[in-house]
Amino acid sequence: YTVSDTRKEDQKIVDKQIRASIKSHPDSKILHAYLRSLFSLGKRDYPHKMIF
């Protein structure tokens, strides 16, 4: 799969809007750290018992 140029441009537009929204949020530092964090489960986190 190769990404088309139009898809790249569309993604840049969306990313720009999302970044502006995050920057304007009062808790932007916390939100930025949350979005950068990796998903992980602890020893007692059982995926089959999680409710989403």
PyMOL Python script that loads the backbone (N, CA, C, O; Angstrom):
from pymol import cmd

cmd.read_pdbstr("""\
ATOM      1  N   TYR A   1       0.837  -1.176   0.000  1.00  0.00           N
ATOM      2  CA  TYR A   1       0.000   0.000   0.000  1.00  0.00           C
ATOM      3  C   TYR A   1       0.882   1.239   0.000  1.00  0.00           C
ATOM      4  O   TYR A   1       1.778   1.377   0.833  1.00  0.00           O
ATOM      5  N   THR A   2       0.622   2.126  -0.931  1.00  0.00           N
ATOM      6  CA  THR A   2       1.326   3.407  -0.961  1.00  0.00           C
ATOM      7  C   THR A   2       0.305   4.517  -0.771  1.00  0.00           C
ATOM      8  O   THR A   2      -0.791   4.490  -1.331  1.00  0.00           O
ATOM      9  N   VAL A   3       0.689   5.471   0.020  1.00  0.00           N
ATOM     10  CA  VAL A   3      -0.202   6.585   0.325  1.00  0.00           C
ATOM     11  C   VAL A   3      -0.164   7.588  -0.819  1.00  0.00           C
ATOM     12  O   VAL A   3       0.908   7.975  -1.283  1.00  0.00           O
ATOM     13  N   SER A   4      -1.339   8.002  -1.265  1.00  0.00           N
ATOM     14  CA  SER A   4      -1.401   8.959  -2.369  1.00  0.00           C
ATOM     15  C   SER A   4      -1.091  10.375  -1.868  1.00  0.00           C
ATOM     16  O   SER A   4      -1.183  10.663  -0.675  1.00  0.00           O
ATOM     17  N   ASP A   5      -0.731  11.228  -2.791  1.00  0.00           N
ATOM     18  CA  ASP A   5      -0.393  12.609  -2.436  1.00  0.00           C
ATOM     19  C   ASP A   5      -1.603  13.361  -1.889  1.00  0.00           C
ATOM     20  O   ASP A   5      -1.462  14.178  -0.980  1.00  0.00           O
ATOM     21  N   THR A   6      -2.772  13.097  -2.427  1.00  0.00           N
ATOM     22  CA  THR A   6      -3.974  13.777  -1.923  1.00  0.00           C
ATOM     23  C   THR A   6      -4.269  13.350  -0.492  1.00  0.00           C
ATOM     24  O   THR A   6      -4.698  14.163   0.327  1.00  0.00           O
ATOM     25  N   ARG A   7      -4.041  12.081  -0.192  1.00  0.00           N
ATOM     26  CA  ARG A   7      -4.254  11.579   1.171  1.00  0.00           C
ATOM     27  C   ARG A   7      -3.272  12.237   2.138  1.00  0.00           C
ATOM     28  O   ARG A   7      -3.642  12.580   3.261  1.00  0.00           O
ATOM     29  N   LYS A   8      -2.031  12.413   1.711  1.00  0.00           N
ATOM     30  CA  LYS A   8      -1.025  13.078   2.533  1.00  0.00           C
ATOM     31  C   LYS A   8      -1.425  14.520   2.830  1.00  0.00           C
ATOM     32  O   LYS A   8      -1.311  14.982   3.965  1.00  0.00           O
ATOM     33  N   GLU A   9      -1.893  15.224   1.806  1.00  0.00           N
ATOM     34  CA  GLU A   9      -2.308  16.610   1.994  1.00  0.00           C
ATOM     35  C   GLU A   9      -3.528  16.705   2.910  1.00  0.00           C
ATOM     36  O   GLU A   9      -3.597  17.581   3.771  1.00  0.00           O
ATOM     37  N   ASP A  10      -4.485  15.803   2.721  1.00  0.00           N
ATOM     38  CA  ASP A  10      -5.665  15.787   3.592  1.00  0.00           C
ATOM     39  C   ASP A  10      -5.272  15.532   5.040  1.00  0.00           C
ATOM     40  O   ASP A  10      -5.818  16.151   5.953  1.00  0.00           O
ATOM     41  N   GLN A  11      -4.322  14.620   5.253  1.00  0.00           N
ATOM     42  CA  GLN A  11      -3.885  14.299   6.609  1.00  0.00           C
ATOM     43  C   GLN A  11      -3.181  15.492   7.252  1.00  0.00           C
ATOM     44  O   GLN A  11      -3.347  15.732   8.448  1.00  0.00           O
ATOM     45  N   LYS A  12      -2.402  16.239   6.479  1.00  0.00           N
ATOM     46  CA  LYS A  12      -1.738  17.430   7.003  1.00  0.00           C
ATOM     47  C   LYS A  12      -2.757  18.463   7.470  1.00  0.00           C
ATOM     48  O   LYS A  12      -2.559  19.108   8.500  1.00  0.00           O
ATOM     49  N   ILE A  13      -3.842  18.625   6.724  1.00  0.00           N
ATOM     50  CA  ILE A  13      -4.891  19.580   7.091  1.00  0.00           C
ATOM     51  C   ILE A  13      -5.556  19.159   8.402  1.00  0.00           C
ATOM     52  O   ILE A  13      -5.777  19.981   9.291  1.00  0.00           O
ATOM     53  N   VAL A  14      -5.868  17.878   8.506  1.00  0.00           N
ATOM     54  CA  VAL A  14      -6.514  17.369   9.719  1.00  0.00           C
ATOM     55  C   VAL A  14      -5.567  17.490  10.911  1.00  0.00           C
ATOM     56  O   VAL A  14      -5.986  17.912  11.989  1.00  0.00           O
ATOM     57  N   ASP A  15      -4.304  17.127  10.732  1.00  0.00           N
ATOM     58  CA  ASP A  15      -3.325  17.214  11.811  1.00  0.00           C
ATOM     59  C   ASP A  15      -3.157  18.646  12.311  1.00  0.00           C
ATOM     60  O   ASP A  15      -3.027  18.885  13.511  1.00  0.00           O
ATOM     61  N   LYS A  16      -3.163  19.588  11.380  1.00  0.00           N
ATOM     62  CA  LYS A  16      -3.023  20.999  11.751  1.00  0.00           C
ATOM     63  C   LYS A  16      -4.197  21.448  12.631  1.00  0.00           C
ATOM     64  O   LYS A  16      -4.000  22.168  13.610  1.00  0.00           O
ATOM     65  N   GLN A  17      -5.403  21.026  12.285  1.00  0.00           N
ATOM     66  CA  GLN A  17      -6.580  21.378  13.073  1.00  0.00           C
ATOM     67  C   GLN A  17      -6.537  20.729  14.458  1.00  0.00           C
ATOM     68  O   GLN A  17      -6.889  21.360  15.455  1.00  0.00           O
ATOM     69  N   ILE A  18      -6.112  19.487  14.513  1.00  0.00           N
ATOM     70  CA  ILE A  18      -6.030  18.784  15.799  1.00  0.00           C
ATOM     71  C   ILE A  18      -4.977  19.420  16.690  1.00  0.00           C
ATOM     72  O   ILE A  18      -5.214  19.620  17.882  1.00  0.00           O
ATOM     73  N   ARG A  19      -3.816  19.742  16.131  1.00  0.00           N
ATOM     74  CA  ARG A  19      -2.764  20.388  16.922  1.00  0.00           C
ATOM     75  C   ARG A  19      -3.230  21.729  17.475  1.00  0.00           C
ATOM     76  O   ARG A  19      -2.937  22.057  18.624  1.00  0.00           O
ATOM     77  N   ALA A  20      -3.946  22.504  16.675  1.00  0.00           N
ATOM     78  CA  ALA A  20      -4.450  23.800  17.138  1.00  0.00           C
ATOM     79  C   ALA A  20      -5.450  23.611  18.268  1.00  0.00           C
ATOM     80  O   ALA A  20      -5.462  24.383  19.227  1.00  0.00           O
ATOM     81  N   SER A  21      -6.280  22.596  18.158  1.00  0.00           N
ATOM     82  CA  SER A  21      -7.263  22.315  19.195  1.00  0.00           C
ATOM     83  C   SER A  21      -6.586  21.900  20.499  1.00  0.00           C
ATOM     84  O   SER A  21      -6.994  22.328  21.579  1.00  0.00           O
ATOM     85  N   ILE A  22      -5.562  21.075  20.394  1.00  0.00           N
ATOM     86  CA  ILE A  22      -4.843  20.635  21.596  1.00  0.00           C
ATOM     87  C   ILE A  22      -4.124  21.808  22.243  1.00  0.00           C
ATOM     88  O   ILE A  22      -4.143  21.941  23.467  1.00  0.00           O
ATOM     89  N   LYS A  23      -3.491  22.661  21.448  1.00  0.00           N
ATOM     90  CA  LYS A  23      -2.774  23.806  21.999  1.00  0.00           C
ATOM     91  C   LYS A  23      -3.703  24.777  22.724  1.00  0.00           C
ATOM     92  O   LYS A  23      -3.305  25.386  23.717  1.00  0.00           O
ATOM     93  N   SER A  24      -4.929  24.926  22.243  1.00  0.00           N
ATOM     94  CA  SER A  24      -5.851  25.882  22.848  1.00  0.00           C
ATOM     95  C   SER A  24      -6.551  25.321  24.088  1.00  0.00           C
ATOM     96  O   SER A  24      -7.210  26.065  24.815  1.00  0.00           O
ATOM     97  N   HIS A  25      -6.414  24.033  24.331  1.00  0.00           N
ATOM     98  CA  HIS A  25      -7.067  23.403  25.486  1.00  0.00           C
ATOM     99  C   HIS A  25      -6.342  23.808  26.772  1.00  0.00           C
ATOM    100  O   HIS A  25      -5.113  23.884  26.775  1.00  0.00           O
ATOM    101  N   PRO A  26      -7.078  24.074  27.880  1.00  0.00           N
ATOM    102  CA  PRO A  26      -6.428  24.475  29.131  1.00  0.00           C
ATOM    103  C   PRO A  26      -5.437  23.438  29.676  1.00  0.00           C
ATOM    104  O   PRO A  26      -4.442  23.808  30.298  1.00  0.00           O
ATOM    105  N   ASP A  27      -5.691  22.182  29.455  1.00  0.00           N
ATOM    106  CA  ASP A  27      -4.798  21.120  29.939  1.00  0.00           C
ATOM    107  C   ASP A  27      -3.976  20.538  28.794  1.00  0.00           C
ATOM    108  O   ASP A  27      -3.850  19.320  28.671  1.00  0.00           O
ATOM    109  N   SER A  28      -3.427  21.396  27.972  1.00  0.00           N
ATOM    110  CA  SER A  28      -2.745  20.934  26.762  1.00  0.00           C
ATOM    111  C   SER A  28      -1.520  20.078  27.070  1.00  0.00           C
ATOM    112  O   SER A  28      -1.241  19.128  26.338  1.00  0.00           O
ATOM    113  N   LYS A  29      -0.786  20.390  28.132  1.00  0.00           N
ATOM    114  CA  LYS A  29       0.403  19.594  28.452  1.00  0.00           C
ATOM    115  C   LYS A  29       0.020  18.178  28.852  1.00  0.00           C
ATOM    116  O   LYS A  29       0.658  17.215  28.426  1.00  0.00           O
ATOM    117  N   ILE A  30      -1.007  18.049  29.660  1.00  0.00           N
ATOM    118  CA  ILE A  30      -1.460  16.726  30.084  1.00  0.00           C
ATOM    119  C   ILE A  30      -2.024  15.961  28.895  1.00  0.00           C
ATOM    120  O   ILE A  30      -1.746  14.773  28.730  1.00  0.00           O
ATOM    121  N   LEU A  31      -2.803  16.626  28.080  1.00  0.00           N
ATOM    122  CA  LEU A  31      -3.394  15.985  26.904  1.00  0.00           C
ATOM    123  C   LEU A  31      -2.313  15.516  25.934  1.00  0.00           C
ATOM    124  O   LEU A  31      -2.408  14.426  25.371  1.00  0.00           O
ATOM    125  N   HIS A  32      -1.298  16.333  25.746  1.00  0.00           N
ATOM    126  CA  HIS A  32      -0.193  15.965  24.858  1.00  0.00           C
ATOM    127  C   HIS A  32       0.546  14.733  25.397  1.00  0.00           C
ATOM    128  O   HIS A  32       0.876  13.820  24.639  1.00  0.00           O
ATOM    129  N   ALA A  33       0.801  14.716  26.696  1.00  0.00           N
ATOM    130  CA  ALA A  33       1.476  13.570  27.302  1.00  0.00           C
ATOM    131  C   ALA A  33       0.620  12.309  27.191  1.00  0.00           C
ATOM    132  O   ALA A  33       1.143  11.221  26.949  1.00  0.00           O
ATOM    133  N   TYR A  34      -0.679  12.455  27.365  1.00  0.00           N
ATOM    134  CA  TYR A  34      -1.582  11.309  27.249  1.00  0.00           C
ATOM    135  C   TYR A  34      -1.579  10.738  25.837  1.00  0.00           C
ATOM    136  O   TYR A  34      -1.548   9.520  25.661  1.00  0.00           O
ATOM    137  N   LEU A  35      -1.612  11.596  24.845  1.00  0.00           N
ATOM    138  CA  LEU A  35      -1.640  11.138  23.457  1.00  0.00           C
ATOM    139  C   LEU A  35      -0.319  10.494  23.033  1.00  0.00           C
ATOM    140  O   LEU A  35      -0.302   9.651  22.137  1.00  0.00           O
ATOM    141  N   ARG A  36       0.774  10.880  23.664  1.00  0.00           N
ATOM    142  CA  ARG A  36       2.082  10.301  23.341  1.00  0.00           C
ATOM    143  C   ARG A  36       2.340   8.983  24.060  1.00  0.00           C
ATOM    144  O   ARG A  36       3.222   8.223  23.661  1.00  0.00           O
ATOM    145  N   SER A  37       1.585   8.708  25.110  1.00  0.00           N
ATOM    146  CA  SER A  37       1.843   7.510  25.905  1.00  0.00           C
ATOM    147  C   SER A  37       1.437   6.244  25.144  1.00  0.00           C
ATOM    148  O   SER A  37       0.536   6.259  24.306  1.00  0.00           O
ATOM    149  N   LEU A  38       2.125   5.164  25.461  1.00  0.00           N
ATOM    150  CA  LEU A  38       1.840   3.880  24.842  1.00  0.00           C
ATOM    151  C   LEU A  38       0.807   3.130  25.673  1.00  0.00           C
ATOM    152  O   LEU A  38       0.765   3.268  26.895  1.00  0.00           O
ATOM    153  N   PHE A  39      -0.011   2.347  25.014  1.00  0.00           N
ATOM    154  CA  PHE A  39      -0.994   1.535  25.713  1.00  0.00           C
ATOM    155  C   PHE A  39      -0.285   0.333  26.313  1.00  0.00           C
ATOM    156  O   PHE A  39       0.497  -0.342  25.642  1.00  0.00           O
ATOM    157  N   SER A  40      -0.566   0.075  27.579  1.00  0.00           N
ATOM    158  CA  SER A  40       0.011  -1.106  28.209  1.00  0.00           C
ATOM    159  C   SER A  40      -0.928  -1.603  29.299  1.00  0.00           C
ATOM    160  O   SER A  40      -1.738  -0.851  29.841  1.00  0.00           O
ATOM    161  N   LEU A  41      -0.798  -2.870  29.601  1.00  0.00           N
ATOM    162  CA  LEU A  41      -1.578  -3.488  30.660  1.00  0.00           C
ATOM    163  C   LEU A  41      -0.637  -3.895  31.786  1.00  0.00           C
ATOM    164  O   LEU A  41       0.494  -4.320  31.546  1.00  0.00           O
ATOM    165  N   GLY A  42      -1.123  -3.759  33.019  1.00  0.00           N
ATOM    166  CA  GLY A  42      -0.347  -4.193  34.168  1.00  0.00           C
ATOM    167  C   GLY A  42      -0.565  -5.667  34.437  1.00  0.00           C
ATOM    168  O   GLY A  42      -1.281  -6.344  33.700  1.00  0.00           O
ATOM    169  N   LYS A  43       0.058  -6.161  35.499  1.00  0.00           N
ATOM    170  CA  LYS A  43      -0.041  -7.581  35.832  1.00  0.00           C
ATOM    171  C   LYS A  43      -1.478  -8.019  36.091  1.00  0.00           C
ATOM    172  O   LYS A  43      -1.868  -9.120  35.704  1.00  0.00           O
ATOM    173  N   ARG A  44      -2.251  -7.187  36.728  1.00  0.00           N
ATOM    174  CA  ARG A  44      -3.613  -7.582  37.101  1.00  0.00           C
ATOM    175  C   ARG A  44      -4.684  -6.961  36.206  1.00  0.00           C
ATOM    176  O   ARG A  44      -5.855  -6.911  36.582  1.00  0.00           O
ATOM    177  N   ASP A  45      -4.291  -6.493  35.038  1.00  0.00           N
ATOM    178  CA  ASP A  45      -5.241  -5.966  34.062  1.00  0.00           C
ATOM    179  C   ASP A  45      -5.590  -7.073  33.072  1.00  0.00           C
ATOM    180  O   ASP A  45      -4.762  -7.468  32.251  1.00  0.00           O
ATOM    181  N   TYR A  46      -6.804  -7.562  33.155  1.00  0.00           N
ATOM    182  CA  TYR A  46      -7.225  -8.657  32.301  1.00  0.00           C
ATOM    183  C   TYR A  46      -8.101  -8.101  31.168  1.00  0.00           C
ATOM    184  O   TYR A  46      -9.193  -7.599  31.434  1.00  0.00           O
ATOM    185  N   PRO A  47      -7.645  -8.184  29.921  1.00  0.00           N
ATOM    186  CA  PRO A  47      -8.391  -7.593  28.807  1.00  0.00           C
ATOM    187  C   PRO A  47      -9.801  -8.161  28.658  1.00  0.00           C
ATOM    188  O   PRO A  47     -10.713  -7.442  28.252  1.00  0.00           O
ATOM    189  N   HIS A  48      -9.988  -9.423  28.976  1.00  0.00           N
ATOM    190  CA  HIS A  48     -11.303 -10.032  28.811  1.00  0.00           C
ATOM    191  C   HIS A  48     -12.283  -9.569  29.890  1.00  0.00           C
ATOM    192  O   HIS A  48     -13.482  -9.821  29.777  1.00  0.00           O
ATOM    193  N   LYS A  49     -11.792  -8.896  30.932  1.00  0.00           N
ATOM    194  CA  LYS A  49     -12.673  -8.384  31.980  1.00  0.00           C
ATOM    195  C   LYS A  49     -12.899  -6.881  31.865  1.00  0.00           C
ATOM    196  O   LYS A  49     -13.648  -6.305  32.655  1.00  0.00           O
ATOM    197  N   MET A  50     -12.263  -6.246  30.895  1.00  0.00           N
ATOM    198  CA  MET A  50     -12.401  -4.799  30.729  1.00  0.00           C
ATOM    199  C   MET A  50     -13.714  -4.458  30.046  1.00  0.00           C
ATOM    200  O   MET A  50     -14.188  -5.173  29.162  1.00  0.00           O
ATOM    201  N   ILE A  51     -14.282  -3.353  30.478  1.00  0.00           N
ATOM    202  CA  ILE A  51     -15.516  -2.849  29.884  1.00  0.00           C
ATOM    203  C   ILE A  51     -15.187  -1.516  29.224  1.00  0.00           C
ATOM    204  O   ILE A  51     -14.704  -0.594  29.881  1.00  0.00           O
ATOM    205  N   PHE A  52     -15.446  -1.419  27.936  1.00  0.00           N
ATOM    206  CA  PHE A  52     -15.162  -0.183  27.208  1.00  0.00           C
ATOM    207  C   PHE A  52     -16.437   0.548  26.912  1.00  0.00           C
ATOM    208  O   PHE A  52     -16.408   1.617  26.303  1.00  0.00           O
TER     209      PHE A  52
END
""", "prot")
cmd.dss("prot")
cmd.show_as("cartoon", "prot")
cmd.util.cbc("prot")
cmd.orient("prot")
